[in-house]
Amino acid sequence: MTLDESVEGLEELESNNITAYIDGQLHKDLSKLGEIRVDFVTNQMGQSGYMVTIGKPGSGCEGCSCG
């Protein structure tokens, strides 16, 4: 979302000192799966961006490479 987009009708979501806005029904549905976290990350190649995760890292990921 850009800074000039309307947030009317969206719910504020705050995580790690980052404020984001999300559709109310989507927020409700995702919250059932666990905590919603928003992080600003930089990968090994120097690329940066926001990452949204739900629940604890690695939860339900048996046998895969998620953190």
N, CA and C atoms as a LAMMPS dump frame, in Angstrom:
ITEM: TIMESTEP
0
ITEM: NUMBER OF ATOMS
201
ITEM: BOX BOUNDS ff ff ff
-5.0000000000000000e+02 5.0000000000000000e+02
-5.0000000000000000e+02 5.0000000000000000e+02
-5.0000000000000000e+02 5.0000000000000000e+02
ITEM: ATOMS id mol type element x y z
1 1 1 N 0.849 -1.166 0
2 1 2 C 0 0 0
3 1 3 C 0.896 1.23 0
4 2 1 N 0.524 2.214 -0.754
5 2 2 C 1.282 3.461 -0.751
6 2 3 C 0.748 4.385 0.325
7 3 1 N 1.504 5.396 0.643
8 3 2 C 1.134 6.3 1.72
9 3 3 C -0.129 7.097 1.436
10 4 1 N -0.472 7.285 0.155
11 4 2 C -1.641 8.102 -0.155
12 4 3 C -2.922 7.283 -0.353
13 5 1 N -2.872 5.982 -0.152
14 5 2 C -4.069 5.152 -0.271
15 5 3 C -4.935 5.297 0.965
16 6 1 N -6.237 5.239 0.768
17 6 2 C -7.179 5.35 1.874
18 6 3 C -7.124 4.1 2.75
19 7 1 N -7.264 4.289 4.048
20 7 2 C -7.333 3.172 4.978
21 7 3 C -8.757 3.048 5.537
22 8 1 N -9.674 3.772 4.935
23 8 2 C -11.067 3.737 5.369
24 8 3 C -11.61 2.314 5.275
25 9 1 N -12.209 1.843 6.346
26 9 2 C -12.786 0.51 6.373
27 9 3 C -11.783 -0.597 6.691
28 10 1 N -10.517 -0.235 6.895
29 10 2 C -9.5 -1.228 7.22
30 10 3 C -9.164 -1.149 8.704
31 11 1 N -8.713 -2.266 9.266
32 11 2 C -8.304 -2.312 10.665
33 11 3 C -6.801 -2.078 10.751
34 12 1 N -6.41 -1.353 11.797
35 12 2 C -4.993 -1.116 12.03
36 12 3 C -4.381 -2.339 12.696
37 13 1 N -3.238 -2.742 12.203
38 13 2 C -2.494 -3.873 12.749
39 13 3 C -1.103 -3.361 13.086
40 14 1 N -0.691 -3.491 14.332
41 14 2 C 0.622 -3.031 14.743
42 14 3 C 1.46 -4.225 15.177
43 15 1 N 2.675 -4.325 14.644
44 15 2 C 3.569 -5.43 14.953
45 15 3 C 5.004 -4.949 14.812
46 16 1 N 5.819 -5.172 15.827
47 16 2 C 7.245 -4.798 15.777
48 16 3 C 7.444 -3.33 15.405
49 17 1 N 6.624 -2.453 15.972
50 17 2 C 6.678 -1.017 15.688
51 17 3 C 6.377 -0.679 14.235
52 18 1 N 5.717 -1.571 13.527
53 18 2 C 5.279 -1.348 12.149
54 18 3 C 3.761 -1.299 12.17
55 19 1 N 3.184 -0.275 11.56
56 19 2 C 1.735 -0.165 11.482
57 19 3 C 1.3 -0.53 10.067
58 20 1 N 0.377 -1.466 9.97
59 20 2 C -0.164 -1.902 8.694
60 20 3 C -1.689 -1.855 8.787
61 21 1 N -2.353 -1.932 7.673
62 21 2 C -3.813 -1.92 7.641
63 21 3 C -4.3 -3.146 6.884
64 22 1 N -5.369 -3.76 7.397
65 22 2 C -5.838 -5.029 6.863
66 22 3 C -7.362 -5.06 6.855
67 23 1 N -7.926 -5.75 5.897
68 23 2 C -9.373 -5.942 5.849
69 23 3 C -9.821 -6.627 7.142
70 24 1 N -10.907 -6.14 7.728
71 24 2 C -11.376 -6.649 9.005
72 24 3 C -11.667 -8.139 9.011
73 25 1 N -12.346 -8.64 7.981
74 25 2 C -12.667 -10.063 7.931
75 25 3 C -11.412 -10.91 7.728
76 26 1 N -10.49 -10.438 6.898
77 26 2 C -9.228 -11.158 6.695
78 26 3 C -8.445 -11.207 7.999
79 27 1 N -8.423 -10.084 8.735
80 27 2 C -7.737 -10.035 10.029
81 27 3 C -8.338 -11.057 10.986
82 28 1 N -9.657 -11.107 11.041
83 28 2 C -10.344 -12.061 11.922
84 28 3 C -10 -13.504 11.551
85 29 1 N -10.061 -13.808 10.259
86 29 2 C -9.778 -15.176 9.797
87 29 3 C -8.323 -15.577 10.047
88 30 1 N -7.377 -14.691 9.743
89 30 2 C -5.965 -15.014 9.933
90 30 3 C -5.603 -15.133 11.406
91 31 1 N -6.251 -14.338 12.249
92 31 2 C -5.969 -14.387 13.686
93 31 3 C -6.301 -15.744 14.289
94 32 1 N -7.205 -16.479 13.667
95 32 2 C -7.547 -17.824 14.134
96 32 3 C -6.358 -18.775 14.003
97 33 1 N -5.433 -18.45 13.091
98 33 2 C -4.271 -19.305 12.843
99 33 3 C -3.097 -18.979 13.758
100 34 1 N -3.146 -17.84 14.436
101 34 2 C -2.07 -17.436 15.333
102 34 3 C -1.769 -15.968 15.205
103 35 1 N -0.722 -15.549 15.885
104 35 2 C -0.317 -14.143 15.878
105 35 3 C 0.13 -13.714 14.485
106 36 1 N -0.3 -12.539 14.057
107 36 2 C 0.13 -11.972 12.782
108 36 3 C 1.319 -11.07 13.065
109 37 1 N 2.447 -11.351 12.414
110 37 2 C 3.664 -10.562 12.622
111 37 3 C 4.078 -9.912 11.311
112 38 1 N 4.484 -8.653 11.398
113 38 2 C 5.011 -7.922 10.249
114 38 3 C 6.445 -7.558 10.59
115 39 1 N 7.384 -7.952 9.753
116 39 2 C 8.8 -7.671 9.973
117 39 3 C 9.399 -7.039 8.723
118 40 1 N 10.369 -6.165 8.914
119 40 2 C 11.154 -5.637 7.801
120 40 3 C 12.447 -6.426 7.792
121 41 1 N 12.707 -7.133 6.72
122 41 2 C 13.862 -8.033 6.667
123 41 3 C 14.76 -7.707 5.479
124 42 1 N 16.023 -8.094 5.612
125 42 2 C 16.996 -7.979 4.53
126 42 3 C 17.611 -9.353 4.326
127 43 1 N 17.558 -9.849 3.091
128 43 2 C 18.101 -11.183 2.833
129 43 3 C 19.606 -11.114 2.578
130 44 1 N 20.219 -12.268 2.332
131 44 2 C 21.667 -12.357 2.153
132 44 3 C 22.154 -11.598 0.919
133 45 1 N 21.257 -11.371 -0.032
134 45 2 C 21.639 -10.648 -1.253
135 45 3 C 21.464 -9.139 -1.094
136 46 1 N 21.028 -8.699 0.086
137 46 2 C 20.87 -7.274 0.346
138 46 3 C 19.507 -6.716 -0.021
139 47 1 N 18.594 -7.567 -0.469
140 47 2 C 17.245 -7.124 -0.809
141 47 3 C 16.427 -7.001 0.473
142 48 1 N 15.652 -5.909 0.58
143 48 2 C 14.86 -5.668 1.779
144 48 3 C 13.382 -5.564 1.431
145 49 1 N 12.563 -5.875 2.411
146 49 2 C 11.126 -5.744 2.228
147 49 3 C 10.39 -6.233 3.457
148 50 1 N 9.082 -6.133 3.406
149 50 2 C 8.253 -6.564 4.527
150 50 3 C 7.878 -8.027 4.372
151 51 1 N 7.858 -8.73 5.495
152 51 2 C 7.463 -10.131 5.518
153 51 3 C 6.344 -10.276 6.545
154 52 1 N 5.251 -10.894 6.141
155 52 2 C 4.127 -11.132 7.028
156 52 3 C 4.083 -12.622 7.326
157 53 1 N 4.059 -12.971 8.619
158 53 2 C 3.955 -14.37 9.021
159 53 3 C 2.792 -14.518 9.996
160 54 1 N 2.262 -15.704 10.043
161 54 2 C 1.142 -16.004 10.933
162 54 3 C 1.521 -17.214 11.77
163 55 1 N 1.355 -17.107 13.081
164 55 2 C 1.709 -18.204 13.982
165 55 3 C 3.198 -18.207 14.258
166 56 1 N 3.647 -19.258 14.905
167 56 2 C 5.055 -19.377 15.244
168 56 3 C 5.83 -19.92 14.053
169 57 1 N 7.037 -19.37 13.763
170 57 2 C 7.835 -19.892 12.671
171 57 3 C 8.086 -21.388 12.844
172 58 1 N 7.902 -22.15 11.787
173 58 2 C 8.134 -23.589 11.829
174 58 3 C 6.928 -24.39 12.28
175 59 1 N 5.907 -23.748 12.778
176 59 2 C 4.714 -24.443 13.237
177 59 3 C 3.985 -25.083 12.065
178 60 1 N 3.796 -26.374 12.116
179 60 2 C 3.11 -27.079 11.034
180 60 3 C 3.945 -27.267 9.79
181 61 1 N 5.256 -27.122 9.92
182 61 2 C 6.134 -27.204 8.752
183 61 3 C 7.066 -28.406 8.813
184 62 1 N 6.646 -29.474 9.425
185 62 2 C 7.507 -30.63 9.549
186 62 3 C 8.035 -31.05 8.185
187 63 1 N 9.347 -31.163 8.078
188 63 2 C 9.965 -31.637 6.853
189 63 3 C 10.207 -30.569 5.806
190 64 1 N 9.94 -29.295 6.101
191 64 2 C 10.227 -28.261 5.118
192 64 3 C 11.263 -27.295 5.682
193 65 1 N 11.62 -26.263 4.923
194 65 2 C 12.714 -25.41 5.339
195 65 3 C 12.265 -24.07 5.901
196 66 1 N 11.009 -23.937 6.328
197 66 2 C 10.608 -22.657 6.92
198 66 3 C 11.185 -22.56 8.321
199 67 1 N 11.541 -21.335 8.743
200 67 2 C 12.286 -21.044 9.935
201 67 3 C 11.729 -21.495 11.19
